[in-house]
Amino acid sequence: MAQRLNLPEIDPAAFQAMLGIEKYLAESGLDKKLFELIKIRASQINGCAYCINMHARDAIKAGETAQRIFLLNAWRETDLFTEKEKAVLALTEAMTLIANGPVSDEVYDAASAHFTSKEIASVMMAIVAINGWNRITITSRTPLD
């Protein structure tokens, strides 16, 4: 598949706006491995090969194990993830699949049991950001590195 457009070249201001969210997230204090799990899981749901590839590599660089990455799409079926991680993954899935219905109180409350309100805001913004990147990358047909 040929790339349709290269956002940084076509509209640098739009690309910089997305990078602004990434800068906020980098400074938010959100755990790097958890951040990468969010990115990979949303990208799996959205079918974004470019982002799955990039964030799996970034997760490994951050100290994540290959086994956990391989089993991320089946996180409910394994004990490899902590309750905190499971809560974030459930929130990631609910927000990514929001067209299926609103985020339930059960999912939100489970996540908020592990995080402060400010941390939940960072988690939510991480989910919003990766979903935005997935949509840009898939629509643009960004090729794998």
Buried (B, 14 or more C-beta within 10 A) or exposed (E): EEEEEEBEEEEEEEBEEBBEBBEBBEEBEBBBBBBBBBBBBBBBBBEBBBBBBBBBEBBBEBEBEEEBBEBBBEBEEEEBBEEBBBBBBBBBBBBBEEEEEEBEEEBBEBBBEBBEEEBBEBBBBBBBBBBEBBEBBBEBEBEEE
